[in-house]
Structure formats: structure tokens, C-alpha cells
Amino acid sequence: MKTIGFRLTLLYVCAVASVIMAIFFLGEYLLAQQIRKSLDGMLALRFPELRSRLTADPIRSSLDLAVLLPGQSAATPFYVQVQDRWDDPAFRDARMRGEPLPVPPANRFFDDIWTNGERVRVLEGVSESLKLRIATPLAPLSKALSSYNRAGLAVFGVVFGLSLVAGSLLSRTALRPVRAIQQTAARIRSDNLSERIPVGAAQDEISSLALLLNQTFDRLELSFEQINRFSADVSHEMKTPLTLIRLNVERLLGEQDLTPVGREALQDAIEEIHCLDKLIERLLFLSRAQAGEVELDRQVHNSREFIDAFLHDGQALAEPQGMICQVLRNDGGLVRFDSGRMRQVLFNLLANALQVSSTGGRISLSSTVRDGLWRVTVDDEGEGLAADKCEVIFERFVRIDQSTGTKAAGLGLAICRSIIELHHGSIFARPRTDGRGLRIVLEIPVTT
């Protein structure tokens, strides 16, 4: 797809080329006309001399061109052609009847090809009973136009190249504010809604566009704040009623006269209340993280020791489901992070991987420390995801079932992203290179 910059450059180059071509053809036309005028002037000077000599002695002079036009130059020779006007019926009849001769036509100039095949400029006129033609070669015209064309093509090539460079620079300069808007808008996300597009001092269309987008982001930020505040308020208000409901259900479970069906129903109610309580806790955490109210207990840890400790718990979680949790690589390095929150992230990733993998599958972890980053990857052996869906799984209340492609409620990966971003890191997903399963990568800076 052609970019706006490419189209602007192409338009500029075409405009410059069109102007240069118009000037080139106009110059060629004017040069040809000027040379023809010079040749016409030379012929006009020679024609009276030729006519006077032929009038004085038409028979003798017509036999010797050197006598007719003495002092010819080898560079600009002249050719002469004499015709008898007695072949003209109007002239012959007038002379035989003694009537006045018809008015001779005016002298005329034109281009022609001489008997030797050479292109010439001709002046034609009459002298009593003779029709005279004097001609000179058009070689000076052809030579001048050839030199002009060579010089013009050279100039056109240079100007065309310069116009490409100038057009590219012009398009870059013209689109620099648009690129700034694009880059700033790309940085504005749900966790960075306070940033705004810089507005230039010039009151033009670009400034108007930037102001319009800033107003849109203002409304979007206000909407997000209202949603987050609503989620936090609702979650907080639901904590007390849920606690009372759970206490009452637990008290009912202590009654001796409950039937087995009633006791089972109360047990199910407690489990659902527990799940709802966990959901509320997660919502509260996301709201506090969004508001920047979550404080991390970040300490310096050795990444190898941390992964080794987590591997023991990960294997205990995977074995009951008939799966294997393994570490393929475990580099050592000092990294500053909240160990409790990082364990929460890894457990969420492991739980998701176990959920999508089949019995007998392997969950592989790799931990590397290089280029100033601690990078942890978690690979599963599920059906994987399309590249365009890898970003969706980190949104709130969204989880893509890898087997059916349907969406269900989920906050685990959204919490993972919030925790990693609190550590000034990043987390993302991508399909595995071998085409089996999904790879999730988290990166946080190491201790300097």
C-alpha cells in the first residue's frame, strides 16, 4: 500500500517534471523558430542579388552558380532552382494577349527536401518570366536542436534526481506532525491515558486534528476513571454482604438437623461465594493497580534460586493432572522484584498452561538474564492461538478457549500484566515457532 509520503513525493516529482518538460519543448520550439528566422534572413539577403543577376542575363547566369551567388561559404551553401513561368497558363495567356501580367504571389518561406535528399530552407519568388527558388541546408538547425536535446536531457536528469530528494524531504517535513500524532496515539493505552498529543503553535489542520484527538482522549480517560471507580466501589461494597452470607451459610452447616441434600447445597453455595470473593479481590487489585495504589515489596533476588523454588511447587501442581512441569534453562542473575507477586504471575501462567494442555503434556519454563532484562518464557502444548488473538487474552474478563475459540470470563492474565507493568516490565504472547502451543514471555529489568 502506497503511503501518503510516497504519494506526495510522486506528486511533487510529476509536477516538477511536467514543468521542466513544458519549458524544454517551449525552448526547443523557440530555438527552432529563431534559427529559421536567421536562415530566412540570409535567404532574404541573397534573393534580390539572385533576381537581379538572372534578370540581367538569365541565360548565361543560370549556367554558372558561382557567378549567380559569389562568395559562398562551405558551411552554409546555397542552392538555386530556376523555372520558366511560361508553363503557367495564366502567365502565358496574359503575355500572348498583351494584357497586364497577373500579380505575382508574395515571396514565401518553407522547408523542403532538395534533389540531393538534403533538408533545406527555401525562399520562393518570381522575377518577370522566371520562378526562383533559393535554398540553404537545415543542418545548422538540426545540429543546434541535437545539442539542445542532449543538454536538455542532462539537465532533466539532474533536476529529476534533485526533485526526488526535495520531494522526499518535503513529504517528511510535511508529515512530521502526523507521525508525532501517530506515535503519541500509539503510546496512549488504558494504563497511560494521561498522555496527550503535542499541539503546534501554527493554527492549521494538523493542530485542529491534534486538539480533536486530545479532546477524545480526555473523554476516554474520564470514562475509564468512572469505570474503574465504579468497579472499585462496587467490589468494596460487595465485600461486607458476601462476608455475612458466607458466615450465615457456615453457621447453617453447623446445624445437626440438615438433610444430606441441604448440606450439599450449602457446600456448593460456600464454594460459589468463595469464587465470587476471589473475583472481587482481583477486581479490587486491578482497580488499585490502575490507580497506582499497589505497593510492591521489591527485594533483590537470585533468579536461578527463585525459579528452582517455584519449580518444586509447579511440579506439585502439574503431577495430579498427569502433566510435567520442567525448566529448560535457568540463568543466574540479580533481579529486583516482589517475590510474592512474581509467584502469583507464574502460578497464573502455569494454571492457564495446564488448562489448555492435554494429559501427558509438558509445560516448559526458561529463565534467561541478558541485555539488562530478566526474561521468563512459559510454553504449553495446547492448540495455540492465532497471532491476532495473542493480545486479546490480556484484557479483563476475556479468556479465549483454545479448543473452541469462544470467550469466557477471566482476570488472571490481566492481573499478570498489571503486576509486570508495576515492575516496569512487559508481558506478551506469541505462537510457538514449532507450531505447537502458545508461548508467553515476561520481561523485567535486572538490578543495575
matplotlib code that plots the C-alpha trace (Angstrom):
import matplotlib.pyplot as plt

x = [0.0, 1.4, 2.0, 0.9, 4.6, 5.2, 2.2, 3.3, 6.8, 5.4, 3.0, 5.9, 8.2, 5.4, 4.7, 8.4, 8.9, 5.8, 7.1, 10.6, 9.2, 7.0, 9.9, 12.1, 9.6, 8.9, 12.6, 13.1, 10.3, 11.6, 15.2, 13.9, 12.0, 15.0, 17.3, 14.7, 14.4, 18.2, 18.2, 15.3, 17.3, 20.2, 18.0, 16.2, 19.6, 20.7, 17.4, 17.4, 21.0, 20.0, 17.0, 18.9, 21.6, 19.1, 17.1, 20.2, 21.4, 19.1, 20.7, 24.3, 23.9, 21.7, 24.6, 27.1, 26.1, 29.4, 28.5, 25.0, 25.9, 29.6, 31.4, 29.5, 30.6, 31.3, 29.5, 26.3, 26.0, 23.1, 21.1, 19.3, 16.4, 15.0, 11.7, 10.1, 6.8, 5.6, 4.4, 1.9, -1.3, -2.4, 1.0, 1.3, -2.2, -1.6, 1.7, 0.3, -2.7, -0.7, -2.7, -1.2, 0.6, -1.1, 0.0, 2.9, 2.5, 4.4, 7.7, 7.2, 9.5, 9.1, 11.0, 11.6, 13.9, 16.3, 17.2, 20.2, 18.0, 19.1, 16.5, 16.6, 15.0, 13.6, 12.7, 10.4, 9.7, 9.3, 11.2, 9.3, 9.0, 11.1, 10.1, 13.2, 13.9, 17.0, 17.6, 20.1, 20.6, 18.8, 21.9, 22.5, 19.0, 19.4, 22.8, 21.5, 18.5, 20.6, 22.9, 19.9, 18.3, 21.5, 21.9, 18.2, 18.2, 21.2, 19.5, 16.3, 18.1, 19.7, 16.5, 14.6, 17.0, 17.0, 13.2, 13.1, 15.3, 13.4, 10.1, 11.1, 12.4, 9.2, 6.9, 8.9, 8.7, 5.0, 4.1, 6.4, 3.4, 1.3, 4.0, 4.2, 0.5, 0.6, 3.5, 1.8, -1.6, 0.1, 1.5, -1.8, -3.4, -5.6, -2.7, -1.4, -4.4, -2.9, -0.5, -1.6, -0.6, 1.6, -0.2, 1.9, 1.7, 0.5, -3.3, -3.6, -5.4, -2.8, -3.3, -7.0, -6.7, -4.4, -6.9, -9.7, -7.8, -6.8, -10.5, -11.4, -8.7, -10.0, -13.4, -11.9, -9.8, -12.8, -14.8, -12.1, -11.8, -15.5, -15.5, -12.5, -14.1, -17.3, -15.6, -13.7, -16.7, -18.9, -16.3, -15.7, -19.4, -19.9, -17.2, -19.4, -22.6, -20.6, -18.8, -22.2, -23.6, -20.6, -20.8, -24.6, -24.1, -21.3, -23.4, -26.2, -23.8, -23.2, -26.9, -27.4, -30.8, -29.7, -30.5, -27.7, -29.2, -29.4, -25.8, -24.6, -26.4, -24.8, -21.4, -21.9, -23.1, -19.9, -17.7, -19.5, -19.2, -15.5, -15.1, -17.1, -14.9, -11.8, -13.2, -13.9, -10.4, -9.0, -11.2, -10.0, -6.4, -6.8, -8.5, -5.8, -3.1, -4.8, -4.8, -1.2, -2.1, -0.5, 2.9, 5.4, 7.8, 10.7, 13.9, 17.0, 16.7, 18.7, 16.7, 18.0, 17.1, 13.6, 12.9, 14.2, 11.9, 8.9, 9.6, 9.0, 5.6, 4.9, 5.6, 3.3, 0.6, 1.1, 1.6, -2.0, -3.2, -0.8, 1.5, 5.1, 6.5, 10.1, 12.8, 14.8, 17.1, 17.8, 20.4, 21.5, 21.4, 20.4, 16.9, 14.8, 11.2, 8.3, 8.7, 5.1, 3.6, 6.0, 5.0, 1.4, 2.2, 4.0, 1.2, -1.4, 0.6, 1.1, -2.6, -3.5, -1.0, -2.2, -5.8, -5.2, -2.7, -3.7, -2.7, 0.9, 1.8, 4.8, 4.9, 8.4, 9.9, 13.0, 14.7, 17.5, 19.3, 20.9, 20.8, 19.7, 16.4, 15.2, 13.2, 10.9, 9.0, 6.3, 5.4, 2.4, 1.5, -2.1, -3.7, -2.1, -3.6, -3.6, -1.2, -4.0, -5.6, -2.4, -3.1, -6.8, -6.1, -4.6, -7.8, -10.1, -12.9, -11.6, -10.1, -10.0, -10.7, -8.1, -10.2, -13.4, -12.3, -15.1, -14.7, -15.2, -14.7, -11.1, -8.9, -5.7, -3.7, -4.9, -3.6, -0.3, 0.1, -0.7, 1.9, 4.6, 3.9, 4.2, 7.8, 8.3, 8.4, 6.3, 4.4, 3.2, 2.1, 3.0, 2.6, 5.5, 7.9, 7.2, 3.5, 2.5, 1.0, 1.5, 4.5, 4.0, 7.1, 7.6, 10.5, 11.6, 14.8, 17.6, 19.3, 22.0]
y = [0.0, 3.4, 5.8, 9.4, 10.4, 8.3, 9.9, 13.4, 12.8, 11.3, 14.3, 16.7, 14.9, 14.7, 18.4, 19.4, 17.0, 18.4, 22.0, 21.0, 19.2, 22.1, 24.5, 22.1, 21.8, 25.5, 26.2, 23.8, 25.5, 29.0, 27.8, 26.3, 29.4, 31.6, 29.6, 29.6, 33.3, 33.6, 31.3, 33.3, 36.5, 35.0, 33.9, 37.2, 39.0, 36.7, 36.6, 40.2, 39.6, 36.4, 38.0, 41.0, 38.8, 36.5, 39.4, 41.0, 37.8, 34.9, 32.5, 33.0, 33.4, 30.3, 28.2, 29.3, 29.3, 30.8, 33.8, 34.0, 33.9, 34.6, 34.3, 31.3, 29.7, 25.9, 25.8, 27.5, 26.8, 28.0, 26.1, 27.7, 26.5, 28.4, 27.6, 29.2, 30.8, 30.2, 26.8, 28.7, 29.1, 32.4, 33.9, 32.6, 33.8, 37.3, 37.7, 36.5, 38.8, 41.7, 42.0, 43.1, 40.3, 38.7, 40.0, 37.7, 35.9, 37.2, 35.5, 32.6, 30.6, 26.8, 23.6, 21.1, 18.3, 19.2, 17.0, 15.6, 14.4, 17.2, 19.0, 22.7, 26.1, 27.5, 31.1, 31.1, 34.2, 35.4, 37.6, 38.5, 35.2, 33.2, 31.4, 31.5, 29.3, 29.8, 27.3, 26.6, 23.5, 23.0, 21.3, 24.2, 23.8, 20.0, 20.4, 23.1, 21.1, 17.9, 19.8, 21.4, 18.0, 16.4, 19.3, 19.3, 15.6, 16.0, 19.0, 17.0, 14.0, 16.3, 18.2, 14.9, 13.5, 16.7, 16.8, 13.2, 14.3, 17.6, 15.8, 13.2, 15.9, 17.9, 15.0, 14.1, 17.7, 17.9, 14.6, 15.0, 16.4, 13.5, 11.0, 12.6, 12.3, 8.6, 7.8, 9.6, 8.0, 4.5, 5.1, 6.0, 2.9, 2.1, 2.4, 5.6, 7.7, 10.9, 11.5, 13.9, 14.8, 18.0, 20.8, 23.1, 26.8, 27.0, 27.2, 24.7, 21.4, 19.4, 21.4, 21.1, 17.3, 17.1, 19.2, 16.9, 13.8, 15.3, 16.0, 12.5, 11.1, 13.4, 11.9, 8.4, 9.0, 10.3, 7.2, 4.9, 6.7, 6.3, 2.6, 1.9, 3.9, 2.1, -1.3, -0.4, 1.0, -2.0, -4.5, -2.8, -2.6, -6.3, -7.4, -7.0, -8.6, -11.6, -12.0, -12.0, -14.5, -16.8, -16.6, -17.4, -20.3, -21.7, -21.3, -23.2, -26.0, -26.5, -27.4, -31.1, -31.5, -30.7, -33.3, -34.5, -32.6, -29.4, -29.8, -30.4, -27.3, -25.2, -26.6, -25.5, -22.1, -21.7, -22.6, -20.1, -17.4, -18.2, -17.9, -14.6, -13.4, -14.1, -12.3, -9.3, -9.4, -9.5, -6.6, -4.6, -5.3, -4.3, -1.1, -0.2, -1.1, 1.1, 3.9, 3.3, 2.4, -1.0, -1.0, -3.7, -5.2, -5.4, -7.0, -8.3, -12.0, -14.5, -15.5, -19.1, -19.7, -18.2, -20.4, -23.5, -22.8, -22.3, -25.4, -27.6, -26.1, -26.2, -29.9, -30.5, -28.6, -30.4, -34.0, -34.6, -33.7, -36.1, -33.4, -32.4, -29.0, -28.6, -25.9, -25.9, -23.1, -21.2, -18.5, -16.8, -13.1, -10.4, -9.1, -6.7, -7.8, -8.6, -12.4, -12.9, -11.1, -12.8, -16.2, -15.1, -14.3, -17.6, -19.6, -17.9, -18.7, -22.3, -22.7, -21.4, -23.7, -26.7, -25.9, -25.9, -28.8, -32.4, -35.2, -36.2, -32.8, -30.7, -27.2, -25.7, -22.7, -20.9, -18.1, -16.0, -12.9, -10.9, -7.4, -5.9, -8.0, -11.0, -12.9, -15.8, -17.8, -20.3, -22.8, -25.1, -27.8, -26.8, -25.9, -22.4, -19.1, -17.0, -14.1, -11.6, -13.0, -13.0, -9.5, -10.1, -12.6, -9.9, -7.9, -8.0, -10.6, -12.2, -15.6, -17.4, -21.1, -22.6, -25.6, -23.8, -20.2, -19.0, -16.3, -16.7, -14.6, -14.4, -11.9, -14.0, -12.6, -9.1, -9.3, -10.7, -7.7, -5.3, -6.9, -7.0, -3.3, -2.4, -3.9, -1.6, -4.7, -6.2, -9.4, -10.7, -13.9, -15.3, -18.6, -21.1, -21.5, -25.2, -24.6, -26.4, -24.4, -20.9, -19.0, -16.3, -14.1, -11.7, -9.3, -7.1, -5.1, -6.6, -4.9, -2.4]
z = [0.0, -1.0, 1.8, 1.9, 1.9, -1.3, -3.0, -2.0, -3.3, -6.6, -7.0, -6.4, -8.9, -11.5, -11.1, -11.4, -14.4, -16.1, -15.7, -16.9, -20.0, -20.8, -20.6, -22.6, -25.5, -25.5, -25.6, -28.5, -30.4, -29.8, -30.7, -34.0, -34.8, -34.1, -36.3, -39.1, -38.8, -39.2, -42.2, -43.6, -43.2, -45.1, -47.9, -48.0, -48.4, -51.2, -53.1, -54.5, -55.7, -57.4, -59.0, -60.3, -61.9, -63.6, -64.8, -66.4, -68.1, -67.5, -70.0, -69.1, -65.3, -64.9, -66.2, -63.5, -59.9, -58.7, -60.9, -59.6, -55.9, -55.5, -52.1, -50.8, -47.6, -47.4, -44.1, -45.4, -49.2, -51.3, -53.8, -56.7, -58.8, -61.8, -63.5, -66.6, -65.9, -69.4, -68.2, -66.1, -68.3, -66.7, -67.3, -70.9, -71.9, -70.4, -72.3, -75.6, -75.5, -74.3, -71.1, -67.8, -66.0, -63.1, -59.7, -58.7, -55.4, -52.4, -51.6, -49.2, -47.0, -46.3, -45.5, -48.3, -49.4, -52.2, -55.1, -53.3, -50.4, -48.0, -45.9, -46.8, -46.0, -49.2, -50.3, -53.4, -55.5, -59.1, -61.4, -64.6, -66.6, -64.0, -60.8, -58.5, -55.5, -53.3, -50.5, -47.8, -45.7, -42.4, -41.0, -38.5, -37.2, -36.8, -35.1, -32.7, -31.8, -31.3, -28.9, -27.2, -26.7, -25.2, -22.8, -22.0, -21.2, -18.9, -17.2, -16.9, -15.3, -12.7, -12.0, -11.8, -9.2, -7.2, -7.3, -5.9, -3.0, -2.5, -2.7, -0.1, 2.2, 1.7, 2.4, 5.5, 6.8, 5.9, 7.6, 10.7, 12.8, 11.6, 12.6, 16.0, 16.4, 15.4, 17.8, 20.7, 20.0, 19.8, 23.3, 24.9, 26.3, 29.2, 31.6, 30.1, 29.4, 30.8, 27.9, 25.2, 21.7, 21.5, 19.7, 17.5, 17.6, 14.0, 13.6, 10.8, 10.0, 11.9, 15.1, 14.8, 14.4, 17.5, 19.5, 18.4, 19.4, 22.7, 23.4, 22.5, 24.9, 27.6, 27.3, 27.1, 30.3, 32.1, 31.1, 32.2, 35.5, 36.1, 35.2, 37.5, 40.3, 39.8, 39.8, 42.9, 44.7, 43.8, 44.7, 48.0, 48.8, 48.0, 50.4, 53.5, 52.2, 50.9, 54.2, 56.1, 53.6, 54.0, 57.8, 57.7, 55.4, 57.5, 60.6, 58.9, 58.0, 61.8, 62.3, 63.1, 61.5, 57.9, 55.3, 53.0, 50.1, 52.1, 53.3, 49.8, 48.6, 51.3, 50.5, 46.8, 48.0, 50.0, 47.0, 44.8, 47.5, 47.7, 43.9, 43.9, 46.8, 44.8, 41.8, 43.9, 45.3, 41.8, 40.7, 43.7, 42.9, 39.2, 40.3, 42.8, 40.3, 37.7, 40.2, 41.2, 44.8, 44.9, 46.6, 45.9, 48.3, 45.8, 47.0, 45.2, 44.4, 42.5, 39.5, 39.5, 43.1, 42.6, 39.6, 41.4, 44.3, 42.0, 40.0, 43.1, 43.6, 39.8, 39.6, 42.6, 40.7, 37.4, 38.5, 39.8, 36.2, 34.6, 33.2, 33.6, 34.5, 33.5, 33.3, 30.1, 31.0, 34.2, 34.2, 37.4, 38.0, 40.5, 39.8, 42.0, 42.3, 44.6, 45.0, 46.2, 43.2, 40.8, 42.2, 41.6, 38.0, 37.4, 39.0, 36.9, 33.7, 34.8, 35.6, 32.2, 30.5, 32.4, 31.5, 27.7, 27.6, 27.4, 29.8, 29.4, 28.0, 29.1, 30.5, 29.8, 31.5, 30.5, 32.5, 30.9, 32.1, 29.4, 27.7, 31.0, 31.1, 33.1, 30.5, 31.6, 28.9, 29.6, 26.8, 26.7, 24.3, 23.6, 20.3, 20.4, 19.2, 16.1, 16.2, 16.0, 19.2, 21.3, 22.7, 23.4, 26.2, 28.4, 28.5, 31.5, 31.6, 28.4, 28.0, 24.7, 24.9, 22.6, 21.7, 20.7, 20.2, 22.5, 25.1, 28.8, 32.0, 33.2, 35.0, 35.6, 32.6, 33.2, 36.7, 35.4, 33.0, 35.9, 38.1, 35.4, 34.5, 38.1, 37.8, 34.8, 32.6, 29.8, 29.1, 25.7, 24.0, 20.6, 18.8, 19.2, 16.3, 16.1, 15.6, 18.8, 21.7, 22.9, 24.4, 27.0, 27.6, 30.6, 30.8, 33.7, 34.1, 36.1, 39.0, 37.9]

ax = plt.figure().add_subplot(projection="3d")
ax.plot(x, y, z, "-o")
ax.set_aspect("equal")
plt.show()
